[in-house]
């Protein structure tokens, strides 16, 4: 299901609304697009995310999927955006390396990221230069009865980010996500095995995008 993409990297299709926010773009990619990273925006509404993307030096992904299934394209796919973060070691999952390959330890975030970025894209998770980012509207909420750790110095937003549980995506969101992922796979020649939830690729709240399903059968085109 290939779709039309203009020379700037904007999809031309009735299912996709142009909501491009140049503030989140960080320059044209210098590497081939090899994967997709699926996020949740930690937002109650699409409007709050779209507004935040207009702020100077804002960060965001290339697409935003609303709870009703509306797809917004918020950055050109040929532009890099900062949405992935420091990479985890994919080779530890595939068995192609061992903890001994990380002298600073497997919990050392920046040293691991630097080692991973020296690997070929197919041997690591896609980073900002290679990944298309898809955000889904959904909030992280602290569980009922949550009590902050003793001597807590985190703000409420920081507590939510660390201990919150993300909303389950709606059926409409997962249907839209499935359509969009299929369209991008076919149009950009992205392998099906190169689609990742954000916490798989980077050190994020493990509940982020846990309910995301991009394998639903959806009508085409």
Rosetta blueprint (number, residue, H / E / L):
1 X L
2 X L
3 X L
4 X E
5 X E
6 X L
7 X L
8 X L
9 X L
10 X L
11 X E
12 X E
13 X L
14 X L
15 X L
16 X E
17 X E
18 X E
19 X L
20 X L
21 X L
22 X H
23 X H
24 X H
25 X E
26 X E
27 X E
28 X E
29 X L
30 X L
31 X L
32 X L
33 X L
34 X L
35 X E
36 X E
37 X E
38 X E
39 X E
40 X E
41 X L
42 X L
43 X E
44 X L
45 X L
46 X H
47 X H
48 X H
49 X H
50 X H
51 X H
52 X H
53 X H
54 X L
55 X L
56 X L
57 X L
58 X L
59 X L
60 X L
61 X L
62 X L
63 X E
64 X E
65 X E
66 X L
67 X L
68 X L
69 X L
70 X L
71 X E
72 X E
73 X E
74 X L
75 X L
76 X L
77 X L
78 X L
79 X E
80 X E
81 X E
82 X L
83 X L
84 X L
85 X L
86 X L
87 X E
88 X L
89 X L
90 X H
91 X H
92 X H
93 X H
94 X H
95 X L
96 X L
97 X L
98 X L
99 X H
100 X H
101 X H
102 X L
103 X L
104 X L
105 X L
106 X L
107 X L
108 X L
109 X H
110 X H
111 X H
112 X H
113 X H
114 X H
115 X H
116 X H
117 X H
118 X L
119 X L
120 X L
121 X H
122 X H
123 X H
124 X L
125 X L
126 X L
127 X L
128 X L
129 X L
130 X L
131 X E
132 X E
133 X E
134 X E
135 X E
136 X E
137 X L
138 X E
139 X L
140 X E
141 X E
142 X L
143 X L
144 X L
145 X L
146 X L
147 X L
148 X L
149 X L
150 X L
151 X L
152 X L
153 X L
154 X L
155 X L
156 X H
157 X H
158 X H
159 X H
160 X H
161 X H
162 X H
163 X H
164 X L
165 X E
166 X E
167 X L
168 X L
169 X L
170 X L
171 X H
172 X H
173 X H
174 X H
175 X H
176 X H
177 X H
178 X H
179 X H
180 X H
181 X H
182 X H
183 X H
184 X H
185 X H
186 X H
187 X H
188 X H
189 X L
190 X L
191 X L
192 X H
193 X H
194 X H
195 X E
196 X E
197 X E
198 X H
199 X H
200 X H
201 X H
202 X E
203 X L
204 X L
205 X L
206 X L
207 X L
208 X L
209 X L
210 X L
211 X L
212 X L
213 X L
214 X L
215 X L
216 X L
217 X L
218 X L
219 X L
220 X L
221 X L
